[in-house]
Structures are given as structure tokens and as C-alpha cells.
Amino acid sequence: MKRATFYLCLLLFLLAACTRANNPGAFNGELIEVETASGAAQTGTQEQTIQAVFDRDFLIPSILEGETSARFPQYDPIGATDFILGLNGLLFDKAYELFDSTGSQPTIYLCDYQTPYQSAILTSFRYEYYTYQSPAAHGLSACSGVTVDWEREEILPLQAFFGEHPIWKEIVNDRMRDYLFQEEIALFDIAAFEGVTEDQTFYLTETAFVLVFPPYLYTPGVLGVLEIPVAFTDVATYLREAYLPILLPETDLTENETGESDG
């Protein structure tokens, strides 16, 4: 079902292009904000809103079922590269990631996003979710991230910022434990905190990596998602040279020993 929504959005983009000049020009990287909603109990209507598409809005019937609302980023596909088209698919899938993992349609499904980091080379998105399955006593919150390197046309894992430096995980784990101690965050068992995982969820802010851990993994559900910031300045020595001047533009490279010299 959700795939059909994506292709319907894409079809609308193409139809909108036909209303423009005969030559739509090259892809300009325009960010399009997409919002889908269904099962609106108060209004009794089901509409999907695609915002900022060629300076106009579209209102179309939603083909989703249940109380579902998702807002997620998309890039103008007209004249776009294969990377942009693939990225749009990934960003769409991320919006419904928790929907798929439930195994059944939740009573309430909410997804929203932010862009906590944006530069000429890197963009980082933060997704936030809430699901509720009736008749449960409460819902479930979650968080995920997508970080894009436009220069390399890659979706970056956390390790990409550190390369093959032998102790980067150890350093990041130490910084996270310091944060947990300073903020007096109650873990089930601090000794059980394993730190960075192979597929670690994270996103960027202007000053830090934020590592994300789901509720109940290390902390009580009442505390929600565990998000631990690790400041760029605290790990500057271990960053790859390709990313150090991007994340810390004021850093003097001649005074820092980085983990990898990769240009």
C-alpha cells in the first residue's frame, strides 16, 4: 500500500511538470515536504498534502487506512539523478519504517521529521515516530536518522566519519558514558551499556553526533527514546580529514592528528 502512495506522489510530480515551461530545466535540488494523513476522526476527511511542489499544493484522497499521519522530505524528481530518486524512496520508506515493524496496522501511527543539520555537503534528517495499538495502555515512541553526503552521493553510517581508526568506538562510548553520568540518566544497568552498534542509529546537529537508542533497551519506557549527544569537538582528533573541516570549519588541520588521511 505505502509503495502505491509513493508512486502516486511521483506521478503527481510528473503531471505538475507538464504545467511548467516546455523545458523544465535541470534538477535544482529543491526540497519538497510531503505529508500524508488518513482516518482523521475529527474532520471525517482523508487527504494527502504534497507541499511546495513547483509553488503549488495538491490535495488528493489518501489510499492509506487507519489513523495515520506521516510528514517526510522529498526532493524534486524532475531531472534528478538516480541517487536522488533512490534517496526519495529511502526517505519515504523511513517514514513508514515503524509501521512495517509492527506486523499489523496500528490504531495510531504518527511520523514527523526535522533537519537538524544542513551544509553544502551534508544533510541530516531526524525522524520521530509514535505508534499506539489498541487496547494497549500506552503507545511507543521511536527515533531514527538519515545523513546524506551530497558530494559522494552516499547515505552515511556513523563509521564513515571516523574511517578505520582503531579506537573511535571506544572514544565515542567513553563520551556517552560521561554524558549519562553527568546528566544522571538512570539506566537499568550501566554495566550492560554496550555503546556503539554496527548499524548505529544517529543524526547530526550543528555541534554533535546524536546517537539514538530505543526505549526499554537501556532505560525505562517512561523516559522515551534515549538520545546521547557526542560533541564534534570531543572527537575531533579521530575524525576523517574529509569531514573535520565540514563539521568543525574553524579547526586548524595542522594542529590536529586525524584518524585517516583521505582528502
MIDRENSE-336447 format. One line per 4 residues: number of its first residue (from 0); their letters; for each residue z negated, y negated, x negated of N, C-alpha, C. Coordinates in Angstrom, 2 decimals, decimal comma, padded with zeros to 5 digits. Each point is the difference from the previous one (the first is absolute). Example, Ala and Ser with C-alpha at 12.3 -4.5 7.8 and 13.67 -1.06 7.14 Angstrom:
<nodes>
0 = as = -007,80 005,69 -013,19 000,00 -001,19 000,89 000,00 -001,20 -000,90  000,72 -001,05 000,35 -000,06 -001,19 -000,82 -000,73 -001,09 000,77 .
</nodes>
This chain:
<nodes>
0 = mkra = 000,00 001,20 -000,81 000,00 -001,20 000,81 000,00 -001,27 -000,86  -000,90 -000,02 -001,00 -000,10 -001,21 -000,80 001,25 -000,26 -000,81  000,70 001,05 -000,38 001,27 -000,17 -000,70 001,02 -000,68 000,90  -000,01 000,37 001,25 000,92 -000,63 000,94 -000,27 -001,49 000,10 .
4 = tfyl = -001,28 -000,39 -000,04 -000,35 -001,42 000,03 000,59 -000,72 -001,20  -000,12 000,62 -001,17 000,52 -000,61 -001,22 001,51 -000,23 000,09  000,72 001,03 000,45 001,45 -000,14 000,08 000,41 -000,99 001,08  -000,83 -000,11 001,05 000,30 -001,00 001,02 -000,16 -001,40 -000,56 .
8 = clll = -001,04 -000,19 -000,82 -000,18 -001,29 -000,67 001,19 -000,32 -000,89  000,45 001,00 -000,76 001,13 -000,19 -000,90 001,25 -000,37 000,78  000,22 000,65 001,15 001,16 -000,30 000,83 -000,04 -001,44 000,48  -001,20 -000,47 000,36 -000,12 -001,38 000,45 000,32 -000,99 -001,13 .
12 = flla = -000,43 000,35 -001,23 000,33 -000,87 -001,13 001,51 -000,13 -000,15  000,69 001,13 000,12 001,45 000,01 -000,16 000,68 -000,79 001,12  -000,50 000,13 001,22 000,57 -000,76 001,11 -000,22 -001,49 -000,19  -001,17 -000,34 -000,54 -000,28 -001,41 -000,24 000,94 -000,56 -001,05 .
16 = actr = 000,37 000,83 -000,96 000,91 -000,46 -001,05 001,35 -000,38 000,58  000,41 000,66 001,06 001,30 -000,31 000,61 000,03 -001,38 000,63  -001,17 -000,55 000,28 -000,06 -001,34 000,60 000,05 -001,09 -001,06  -000,11 000,40 -001,24 000,05 -000,99 -001,08 001,45 -000,26 -000,38 .
20 = annp = 000,20 -000,80 -001,02 001,34 -000,27 -000,51 000,66 001,30 -000,41  001,32 000,00 -000,09 000,72 001,23 -000,32 -000,43 000,59 -001,32  -000,36 -000,85 -000,94 -000,49 000,48 -001,29 -001,49 -000,24 -000,08  -000,84 001,03 000,22 -001,43 -000,20 000,03 -000,61 -000,30 -001,36 .
24 = gafn = 000,74 000,18 -001,07 -000,51 -000,31 -001,33 -000,82 001,14 -000,57  -000,45 -000,17 -001,24 -000,76 001,04 -000,69 -001,43 000,06 000,51  -000,65 001,14 -000,23 -001,39 000,18 000,36 -000,85 -001,03 -000,72  -000,86 -000,69 000,77 -000,80 -001,06 -000,60 -001,48 000,32 -000,08 .
28 = geli = -000,37 001,25 000,30 -001,39 000,40 -000,15 -000,91 -000,54 001,08  000,53 -000,40 001,14 -000,83 -000,56 001,07 -000,94 001,06 000,56  -001,30 -000,36 000,05 -001,00 000,91 000,55 -000,05 -000,16 001,51  000,12 001,12 000,69 -000,02 000,03 001,45 -001,29 000,66 000,45 .
32 = evet = -000,70 -000,63 000,91 -001,25 000,56 000,50 000,28 000,72 001,30  -000,34 001,27 000,07 000,29 000,81 001,19 -001,30 000,40 000,67  -000,01 -000,12 001,31 -001,17 000,41 000,77 000,45 000,88 001,15  -000,60 001,16 000,12 000,29 000,88 001,13 -001,27 000,18 000,80 .
36 = asga = 000,15 000,05 001,31 -001,17 000,16 000,86 000,40 000,81 001,21  -000,96 000,78 000,51 000,27 000,78 001,19 -001,30 000,26 000,73  000,11 000,35 001,29 -001,17 000,35 000,78 -000,98 -001,13 000,15  000,47 -001,25 000,12 -000,89 -001,14 000,13 -000,68 000,04 001,37 .
40 = aqtg = -001,26 000,41 000,04 -000,67 000,25 001,26 -000,19 -001,27 000,82  -000,19 -001,15 -000,67 -000,28 -001,23 000,72 001,25 -000,61 000,63  001,11 000,05 -000,68 001,20 -000,67 000,49 000,92 000,94 000,78  -000,10 001,28 -000,25 000,85 000,96 000,68 001,42 000,01 -000,52 .
44 = tqeq = 000,29 -000,70 -001,11 001,33 -000,04 -000,58 000,00 000,73 -001,33  001,20 000,43 -000,39 000,16 000,67 -001,29 001,18 -000,67 -000,70  -000,33 -000,76 -001,05 001,04 -000,74 -000,70 -000,15 000,18 -001,51  001,11 -000,07 -000,66 000,02 000,05 -001,46 000,56 -001,33 -000,47 .
48 = tiqa = -000,70 -000,65 -000,92 000,42 -001,30 -000,48 000,45 000,08 -001,44  001,20 -000,44 -000,27 000,51 -000,10 -001,37 000,12 -001,49 -000,30  -000,85 -000,48 -000,91 -000,10 -001,42 -000,24 000,82 -000,43 -001,21  000,43 -001,24 000,04 000,66 -000,67 -001,12 001,26 000,72 -000,47 .
52 = vfdr = 000,77 000,56 000,91 001,27 000,63 -000,34 001,10 -001,02 000,24  000,56 -000,52 -001,08 001,05 -001,01 000,11 -000,44 -001,14 000,92  -001,28 -000,44 -000,14 -000,55 -001,12 000,75 -000,01 000,21 001,51  -000,07 001,25 000,45 -000,11 000,25 001,43 -000,87 001,22 000,23 .
56 = dfli = -000,53 000,14 001,21 -000,85 001,12 000,34 000,71 000,91 000,99  -000,36 001,27 -000,03 000,51 000,96 000,96 -001,18 000,62 000,73  000,10 000,18 001,28 -000,99 000,73 000,77 000,70 001,20 000,60  -000,43 001,20 -000,36 000,66 001,20 000,49 -001,06 000,98 000,50 .
60 = psil = 000,32 000,86 000,91 -000,99 000,98 000,48 -000,43 000,92 -001,12  -001,28 000,30 -000,06 -000,51 000,95 -001,00 000,30 001,43 000,46  000,34 000,85 -000,96 000,22 001,40 000,34 -001,19 000,86 -000,42  -001,07 -000,68 -000,49 -001,21 000,73 -000,34 -000,84 000,19 001,25 .
64 = eget = -000,95 000,90 -000,06 -000,88 000,27 001,13 -001,45 -000,17 -000,43  -000,88 -000,31 000,96 -001,41 -000,17 -000,30 -000,28 -001,43 -000,46  -001,27 -000,28 -000,26 -000,40 -001,33 -000,43 000,19 -000,10 -001,50  001,13 -000,51 -000,40 000,38 -000,06 -001,41 000,50 -001,39 -000,34 .
68 = sarf = -000,53 -000,55 -001,08 000,47 -001,30 -000,47 000,09 000,04 -001,52  001,15 -000,32 -000,54 000,19 000,04 -001,45 000,80 -001,21 -000,44  -000,50 -000,69 -001,01 000,73 -001,13 -000,61 000,23 000,36 -001,46  001,24 -000,13 -000,46 000,32 000,43 -001,35 001,18 -000,82 -000,53 .
72 = pqyd = 000,14 -000,10 -001,33 001,08 -000,80 -000,58 001,31 000,77 -000,08  001,11 -000,73 000,13 001,33 000,55 -000,22 000,83 -001,08 -000,68  000,98 000,41 -000,79 000,89 -000,95 -000,67 001,37 000,05 000,65  000,64 -001,15 000,06 001,32 -000,14 000,60 000,94 001,06 -000,59 .
76 = piga = 000,52 000,91 000,82 000,83 001,09 -000,53 001,46 -000,40 -000,21  000,40 -001,18 000,48 001,41 -000,39 -000,11 000,33 -000,28 -001,47  000,89 000,79 -000,55 000,37 -000,16 -001,40 -001,04 000,52 -000,98  -000,99 000,75 000,50 -001,09 000,45 -000,85 000,40 001,18 -000,86 .
80 = tdfi = -000,73 000,17 -001,10 000,21 001,14 -000,89 -000,61 001,26 000,61  000,33 001,14 -000,59 -000,60 001,26 000,45 -001,51 -000,03 -000,17  -000,48 -000,70 -001,05 -001,44 -000,10 -000,21 -000,67 -000,72 001,17  000,58 -001,12 000,45 -000,57 -000,75 001,11 000,00 000,85 001,27 .
84 = lgln = 001,09 000,69 000,26 000,07 000,84 001,20 -001,05 001,11 -000,06  -000,16 000,60 -001,18 -001,01 001,03 -000,15 -001,41 -000,57 000,14  -000,20 -001,20 -000,54 -001,30 -000,66 000,10 -000,34 -000,29 001,46  000,98 -000,46 000,78 -000,23 -000,24 001,42 -000,47 001,27 000,71 .
88 = gllf = 000,63 001,13 -000,34 -000,42 001,26 000,59 -001,43 000,35 -000,38  -000,35 -000,22 -001,28 -001,36 000,28 -000,46 -001,02 -000,89 000,70  000,32 -001,30 000,13 -000,93 -000,93 000,64 -000,19 000,33 001,48  001,06 000,48 000,63 -000,09 000,46 001,39 -000,89 001,24 000,09 .
92 = dkay = 000,26 000,98 -000,87 -000,78 001,23 000,02 -001,48 -000,28 -000,26  -000,29 -000,95 -000,90 -001,39 -000,35 -000,30 -000,73 -000,50 001,24  000,73 -000,73 000,86 -000,62 -000,56 001,19 -000,51 001,09 000,94  000,65 001,18 -000,04 -000,37 001,10 000,89 -000,57 001,19 -000,77 .
96 = elfd = -000,43 -000,25 -001,23 -000,50 001,06 -000,87 -001,19 000,72 000,62  -000,95 -000,75 000,52 -001,19 000,60 000,59 000,31 000,63 001,35  000,99 -000,54 000,68 000,44 000,56 001,28 000,44 001,45 -000,22  000,78 000,23 -001,04 000,48 001,35 -000,29 -001,13 000,94 -000,39 .
100 = stgs = -000,98 -000,52 -000,74 -001,05 000,86 -000,55 -000,98 000,49 001,05  -000,02 -000,65 001,17 -000,95 000,41 001,03 000,38 001,33 000,64  001,27 000,36 -000,03 000,46 001,24 000,60 000,24 -000,11 001,49  -000,51 -001,06 000,62 000,25 -000,26 001,41 -000,01 -001,49 000,22 .
104 = qpti = 000,57 -000,45 001,10 000,10 -001,44 000,24 -001,38 -000,57 000,31  -000,50 -000,95 -000,79 -001,32 -000,57 000,26 000,01 -000,88 001,25  -001,17 -000,18 000,59 -000,12 -000,87 001,16 000,31 -001,44 -000,38  -000,49 -000,43 -001,15 000,28 -001,34 -000,52 000,45 000,14 -001,44 .
108 = ylcd = 001,07 -000,69 -000,34 000,49 -000,01 -001,39 000,40 -001,43 -000,34  -000,67 -000,58 -000,99 000,27 -001,38 -000,41 000,31 -000,03 -001,49  001,03 -000,74 -000,37 000,34 -000,19 -001,42 000,39 -001,45 -000,21  -000,51 -000,59 -001,05 000,38 -001,36 -000,38 000,16 -000,04 -001,51 .
112 = yqtp = 000,59 -001,05 -000,52 000,19 -000,08 -001,44 -000,21 -001,42 -000,49  -000,25 -000,12 -001,29 -000,09 -001,28 -000,70 000,80 000,12 -001,30  000,28 -001,14 -000,60 000,65 -000,03 -001,31 -000,95 -000,72 -000,96  -000,98 000,72 -000,57 -001,02 -000,65 -000,82 000,48 -000,41 -001,39 .
116 = yqsa = 001,19 000,52 -000,40 000,54 -000,40 -001,31 001,52 -000,15 000,11  000,49 -001,12 -000,53 001,44 -000,25 000,01 000,38 -000,80 -001,23  000,94 000,51 -000,77 000,56 -000,74 -001,12 001,50 000,26 -000,02  000,69 -000,57 -000,96 001,44 000,19 -000,08 000,35 001,46 -000,31 .
120 = ilts = -000,91 000,73 -000,61 000,27 001,37 -000,42 -000,75 001,03 000,82  -001,21 -000,31 000,43 -000,83 000,96 000,73 -000,36 -000,50 001,39  -000,01 000,93 000,94 -000,54 -000,25 001,34 -000,91 001,16 000,35  -001,18 -000,33 000,55 -000,94 001,04 000,39 -000,39 -000,21 001,46 .
124 = frye = 000,15 001,07 000,79 -000,35 -000,03 001,41 -001,28 000,81 000,22  -000,83 -000,49 000,90 -001,20 000,72 000,41 000,12 000,33 001,49  -000,03 001,29 000,32 000,02 000,46 001,39 -001,42 000,32 000,45  -000,31 -000,37 001,24 -001,30 000,31 000,58 000,20 000,69 001,34 .
128 = yyty = -000,74 001,08 000,22 000,19 000,83 001,19 -001,31 000,15 000,77  000,16 000,23 001,29 -001,12 000,43 000,83 000,54 000,98 001,03  -000,64 001,16 000,10 000,40 000,98 001,00 -001,23 000,42 000,80  000,25 000,31 001,25 -001,06 000,52 000,86 000,58 001,10 000,87 .
132 = qspa = -000,67 001,13 000,03 000,42 001,13 000,81 -001,07 000,27 001,06  000,33 -000,24 001,25 -000,93 000,25 001,09 -000,28 001,51 000,10  -001,24 000,39 000,24 -001,19 -000,78 000,36 -000,96 -000,19 -001,17  000,47 -000,18 -001,21 -000,87 -000,14 -001,17 -000,94 -001,19 000,16 .
136 = ahgl = -001,13 000,03 -000,71 -000,99 -001,07 000,09 000,47 -001,27 -000,69  000,89 000,14 -000,97 000,49 -001,18 -000,72 001,34 000,31 -000,63  000,66 -001,05 -000,47 001,30 000,17 -000,64 -000,11 000,16 -001,50  001,13 -000,02 -000,66 000,08 000,18 -001,44 000,83 -001,12 -000,62 .
140 = sacs = -000,54 -000,61 -001,05 000,72 -001,03 -000,73 000,58 000,59 -001,28  001,10 -000,57 -000,46 000,63 000,45 -001,23 000,76 -001,15 -000,63  000,41 000,19 -001,23 000,72 -001,04 -000,74 000,93 000,67 -000,99  001,17 -000,60 -000,23 000,90 000,50 -001,02 000,75 -001,18 -000,61 .
144 = gvtv = 000,75 000,26 -001,05 000,70 -001,08 -000,68 001,36 000,45 -000,50  000,90 -000,98 -000,14 001,32 000,23 -000,59 000,24 -001,16 -000,97  000,31 000,33 -001,25 000,27 -001,02 -001,01 001,40 000,20 -000,56  000,80 -001,06 000,05 001,43 000,06 -000,34 000,27 -000,78 -001,27 .
148 = dwer = 000,75 000,61 -000,92 000,52 -000,68 -001,18 001,47 -000,28 000,27  000,36 -001,26 000,25 001,37 -000,36 000,36 000,94 000,10 -001,20  -000,52 -000,26 -001,19 000,84 000,03 -001,19 000,46 001,42 -000,30  -000,92 000,96 000,11 000,32 001,40 -000,27 000,44 000,75 001,26 .
152 = eeil = -000,15 -000,63 001,14 000,28 000,64 001,29 -000,78 001,31 000,13  -001,32 -000,13 -000,09 -000,88 001,16 000,07 -001,21 -000,30 000,88  -000,50 001,05 000,65 -001,31 -000,06 000,65 -000,99 000,48 -001,04  -000,98 -000,83 -000,32 -000,86 000,28 -001,15 -001,27 000,75 000,36 .
156 = plqa = -000,31 001,08 -000,73 -001,34 000,59 000,06 -000,91 -000,81 -000,91  -001,29 000,21 000,12 -000,95 -000,75 -000,82 000,25 000,21 -001,49  000,33 001,22 -000,38 000,20 000,31 -001,42 001,12 -000,82 -000,63  000,95 -000,46 000,80 001,13 -000,76 -000,54 -000,47 -001,25 -000,74 .
160 = ffge = -001,15 -000,53 000,37 -000,51 -001,23 -000,63 -000,68 000,29 -001,34  -000,30 001,27 -000,26 -000,73 000,36 -001,21 000,80 000,93 -000,92  001,05 000,59 000,50 000,80 000,90 -000,83 -000,79 001,23 -000,41  000,18 000,40 -001,24 -000,62 001,22 -000,51 -001,25 -000,27 -000,82 .
164 = hpiw = -000,61 -001,17 000,19 -001,22 -000,29 -000,75 -001,03 001,09 000,28  -000,60 000,57 -001,03 -000,83 001,21 000,18 -001,29 -000,21 000,78  -000,53 -001,24 000,07 -001,31 -000,16 000,64 000,03 -001,00 001,16  001,18 -000,32 000,53 000,03 -001,02 001,05 -000,80 000,43 001,24 .
168 = keiv = 000,08 001,27 000,38 -000,76 000,46 001,16 -001,50 -000,14 -000,22  -000,42 000,35 -001,21 -001,42 -000,10 -000,32 -000,48 -001,45 000,11  000,82 -000,94 -000,48 -000,37 -001,41 000,06 -000,06 -000,48 001,44  001,01 000,34 000,80 000,03 -000,40 001,40 -001,18 000,61 000,75 .
172 = ndrm = -000,30 001,27 -000,26 -001,15 000,64 000,66 -001,31 -000,69 -000,36  -000,15 -000,39 -001,25 -001,21 -000,72 -000,42 -000,13 -001,33 000,73  001,11 -000,71 000,15 -000,03 -001,29 000,70 -000,36 000,20 001,48  000,50 001,09 000,60 -000,32 000,26 001,39 -001,48 000,34 000,16 .
176 = rdyl = -000,54 000,80 -000,91 -001,43 000,34 000,09 -000,86 -001,25 -000,18  000,42 -000,90 -000,88 -000,72 -001,26 -000,17 -000,02 -000,79 001,31  001,14 -000,02 000,68 000,11 -000,73 001,27 -000,92 000,62 001,05  000,03 001,32 000,11 -000,84 000,68 000,99 -001,48 -000,29 -000,25 .
180 = fqee = -000,39 -000,04 -001,27 -001,39 -000,29 -000,35 -000,36 -001,44 000,32  000,86 -000,93 -000,42 -000,28 -001,43 000,21 -000,04 -000,37 001,47  000,87 000,61 000,79 000,06 -000,31 001,43 -000,96 000,85 000,82  -000,71 000,90 -000,67 -000,98 000,87 000,66 000,61 000,76 001,19 .
184 = ialf = 001,18 000,57 -000,25 000,67 000,79 001,03 -000,55 001,42 -000,02  -000,46 000,43 001,15 -000,66 001,31 000,10 001,03 001,11 000,11  000,07 000,82 -001,02 000,86 001,18 000,02 -000,83 001,22 000,39  000,67 001,00 000,54 -000,70 001,25 000,28 -000,64 000,54 -001,28 .
188 = diaa = 000,79 -000,04 -001,07 -000,48 000,53 -001,29 000,82 -000,66 -001,10  -000,60 -000,94 -000,73 000,72 -000,72 -001,04 000,54 000,95 -001,06  -000,69 001,11 -000,22 000,45 000,97 -001,01 001,28 000,69 000,44  000,26 000,01 001,31 001,20 000,67 000,52 001,22 -000,93 000,01 .
192 = fegv = -000,18 -001,26 -000,37 001,11 -000,95 000,00 000,98 000,35 -001,12  001,21 000,43 000,37 000,97 000,47 -001,00 000,93 -001,10 -000,49  000,04 -001,12 000,71 000,83 -001,10 -000,46 001,48 000,18 000,31  000,83 -000,43 -000,94 001,45 -000,03 000,19 000,55 001,41 000,23 .
196 = tedq = 000,85 000,13 001,02 000,68 001,27 000,28 001,46 -000,10 -000,44  000,70 001,12 000,00 001,39 000,03 -000,45 000,90 -000,85 000,90  -000,29 -000,03 001,30 000,81 -000,78 000,94 -000,83 -001,14 000,60  -000,73 -000,67 -000,86 -000,96 -001,00 000,42 000,62 -001,09 000,90 .
200 = tfyl = -000,62 -000,21 001,15 000,39 -001,11 000,88 -000,53 -001,31 -000,56  000,86 -001,02 -000,04 -000,42 -001,29 -000,55 000,94 -001,09 000,49  -000,41 -001,23 -000,19 000,89 -001,14 000,18 -000,45 -001,10 -000,96  000,80 -001,03 -000,14 -000,32 -001,11 -000,90 -000,44 -001,22 000,79 .
204 = teta = -000,92 -000,78 -000,60 -000,26 -001,36 000,45 000,41 -000,92 -001,15  -000,29 -001,29 000,12 000,36 -000,93 -001,06 -000,81 000,22 -001,27  -001,12 000,70 000,11 -000,89 000,14 -001,16 -000,38 001,42 -000,35  000,36 000,99 000,87 -000,55 001,34 -000,24 000,86 001,09 000,60 .
208 = fvlv = -000,17 001,20 -000,56 000,40 001,23 000,68 -001,10 000,30 001,01  000,36 000,44 001,18 -001,01 000,43 000,97 000,25 001,48 000,29  -000,94 000,84 -000,40 000,12 001,45 000,21 -000,67 000,36 001,32  000,67 000,85 000,77 -000,41 000,28 001,38 -000,42 001,46 000,14 .
212 = fppy = -001,13 000,19 000,67 -000,51 001,34 000,29 -000,35 000,09 001,48  000,35 001,09 000,66 -000,20 000,10 001,46 -001,46 000,13 000,38  -000,33 -000,36 001,25 -001,37 000,20 000,49 -000,41 001,47 -000,11  -001,27 000,22 -000,23 -000,63 001,32 -000,06 000,26 000,75 -001,31 .
216 = lytp = 000,91 -000,51 -000,84 000,22 000,69 -001,27 -001,19 -000,21 -000,93  -000,40 -001,26 -000,16 -001,15 -000,33 -000,84 -001,08 -000,79 000,74  000,37 -000,61 001,12 -000,91 -000,88 000,71 -000,07 000,36 001,48  -001,08 -000,38 000,68 -000,09 000,25 001,44 001,11 -000,71 000,76 .
220 = gvlg = 000,42 000,59 001,11 001,08 -000,57 000,78 -000,28 -001,39 000,49  -001,28 -000,34 000,19 -000,35 -001,32 000,51 000,41 -001,12 -000,96  000,15 000,33 -001,28 000,42 -000,99 -000,99 001,51 -000,20 -000,01  000,73 000,85 000,72 001,45 -000,14 000,06 000,68 000,44 -001,28 .
224 = vlei = 001,17 -000,57 -000,24 000,77 000,35 -001,20 -000,68 -000,58 -001,23  -000,08 000,81 -001,05 -000,57 -000,46 -001,26 001,12 -000,58 -000,86  -000,07 -001,31 -000,27 001,00 -000,69 -000,80 -000,69 -000,61 -001,21  000,42 000,41 -001,19 -000,66 -000,41 -001,23 000,96 -000,81 -000,87 .
228 = pvaf = -000,29 -001,29 -000,20 000,86 -000,81 -000,86 -000,28 000,23 -001,48  001,06 000,06 -000,78 -000,11 000,07 -001,46 000,82 -001,16 -000,55  -000,68 -000,99 -000,53 000,66 -001,23 -000,44 001,01 000,26 -001,12  001,13 -000,68 000,08 001,02 000,13 -001,06 -000,60 -000,34 -001,36 .
232 = tdva = -000,87 -001,01 -000,03 -000,59 -000,42 -001,28 -000,88 001,09 -000,60  -000,57 000,87 000,85 -000,89 001,05 -000,51 000,75 001,15 -000,64  001,29 000,10 000,28 000,79 001,11 -000,55 001,23 -000,51 -000,75  000,01 -001,28 -000,35 001,17 -000,63 -000,62 000,43 000,72 -001,27 .
236 = tylr = -000,97 000,48 -000,77 000,31 000,67 -001,26 000,81 001,27 000,19  -000,08 000,58 001,20 000,62 001,29 000,25 001,28 -000,09 000,83  000,37 -001,21 000,41 001,21 -000,17 000,80 001,25 000,11 -000,86  001,07 000,50 000,59 001,29 000,05 -000,69 000,51 -001,42 -000,22 .
240 = eayl = 000,70 -000,19 -001,09 000,50 -001,33 -000,34 000,96 -000,54 001,06  000,68 000,90 000,72 000,93 -000,45 001,02 -000,72 -000,70 001,15  -001,25 000,39 000,28 -000,72 -000,54 001,15 -001,10 -000,98 -000,35  -000,45 000,00 -001,24 -001,07 -000,92 -000,40 000,35 -001,46 000,28 .
244 = pill = 001,17 -000,51 -000,43 000,31 -001,42 000,27 000,27 -000,31 001,47  000,27 001,03 000,80 000,21 -000,22 001,43 -001,34 -000,13 000,71  -000,91 000,92 -000,30 -001,31 -000,01 000,65 -000,92 -001,06 -000,58  000,15 -000,26 -001,29 -000,83 -001,01 -000,67 000,90 -000,93 -000,80 .
248 = petd = 000,70 -000,91 000,69 001,00 -000,83 -000,67 -000,56 -000,93 -001,07  -001,30 -000,26 000,03 -000,60 -000,88 -001,01 -000,43 000,75 -001,25  000,17 001,32 000,01 -000,45 000,81 -001,13 000,91 -000,19 -001,21  -000,60 -000,16 -001,17 000,74 -000,07 -001,26 000,20 001,43 -000,50 .
252 = lten = 001,25 000,47 000,05 000,28 001,38 -000,39 -000,37 000,28 -001,44  000,02 -001,01 -000,87 -000,29 000,22 -001,41 -001,48 000,29 -000,22  -000,84 -000,30 001,02 -001,43 000,21 -000,16 -000,48 001,24 000,76  000,94 000,75 000,57 -000,37 001,18 000,76 000,71 001,23 -000,51 .
256 = etge = -000,73 001,09 -000,14 000,59 001,29 -000,33 000,23 000,74 001,30  001,23 000,23 000,39 000,29 000,67 001,24 000,22 001,48 -000,22  -000,09 000,75 001,10 000,07 001,45 -000,09 001,38 000,51 -000,34  001,06 -000,74 000,35 001,35 000,51 -000,24 000,93 -001,15 -000,25 .
260 = sdg = 000,86 000,09 -000,96 000,98 -001,04 -000,28 001,33 000,43 000,57  000,26 -000,43 001,27 001,21 000,47 000,66 000,91 -001,13 000,44  -000,33 -001,25 -000,39 000,83 -001,15 000,34 -000,04 -000,29 001,44 .
</nodes>
